[in-house]
Amino acid sequence: MIAVDVLNSGEVAMRIAARVKARRLELDLTQEGLAVRAGIKFATYRRFEQTGEISLKGLLQIGFALNALSEFDALFAQRQYQSLDEVLNEQGVTRKRGRKNE
């Protein structure tokens, strides 16, 4: 049986916060030290580590402070194909609008 790991947005946010915390500790920075480097309020950073909640701008500032901004740049950069047929069918097609409302 294959285990399927289905996460909700809160769980993903907490995983990201945990990875940020791990990187912060690797660099031997305090929460306050990273907040200063990132240009965000200490309370904002502390809440992020505890709850995973932060604005996108704040997260990008943290990424910049941790020299990880390029990882964000790759987010959603390339479509994930399910088959070779999908790759071949899409060659030369540039979508400008979506087809679905939901």
N, C-alpha and C positions, 0 to 999 in steps of 0.2 A: 504494500500500500504506500502511496506517495503522500508525504505530508505537505499540505498547502499552508503557507504562511500568509495569512490575510491580516493586514494591519489597518487600523483606522488612523486618521490624521493625528490624533493625540499620541498614539503609540509611536508613530514615525517621528513626531516632534520630540518626544522624550529620548528616542534613540539618537537623534541628531544632537540634542543637548548633552547626552552622555559622551558622545564622541568629541564634542567641543571641550567638555570638561577634561577628558583624558588627554587631549592635545595640550590644553592649558597646563596640566600637571606635568606633562613631559617637558614643557618649557620652563617649569618651576616658577610659574606665575601665580599670584593670588587672584581671586575674583576681582578685587579692586584694581589690581595692576592691569589685567586684561581689559577691564572696562575703560580705564584711562587710555590705553593704547588704541582701543576701538572707537573712542570718542562718544561713548554712551554712558548713561548714569549707572552708578554701581547698583542701585536698586533694580534697575531694568535687567542688568546682567544676572544678578542673583535670582530674580524671578524666572529668567530663562532657564537657568540650570535646574531650578526646583520644579518648574511646571512645563517647560518646553515652549512657553508662549513668548513671542517677540515679533516685532514688525519685520518685514522683509528687508527693509533698509538697515535695521539694526543687525540682522543676521549677516548681511553682506559686509557691514563694517567689522563684525567679528571675524568673518572669513578673511578680510583684508589684513587685519591685525595678526592672524595666525598664518598668513601667507598661503591661504587656501582658496583665494578668489577664483582661480582657474577651474576649480571643481564645480563652482556654481555656473560658470560660463558653459560648461558641457551639459548642464541639465536641460533636458528636452531637445538637445541638439540634433539627434538622429532618430528617425522612426525605427521601431522594432518590428521586423517582418516575421511572419509566421511560416512563410514558405517561399520557395524560389519563384513561384508563379506571381506572388505579390510584388516581388522585386522587378520582374520582367514587365508586368502590367503597368508599373508606375514610372518606368523610364521615360523621361521627357515630359512628364505631366507635372505642372506646378499649380497646385490648388490655391485659389484666392478666396474661396468661400466654403464653409462647411455645408453639409447636406442635412444634418440632423439638428433638431431643436433640443432634444433631451439626451 
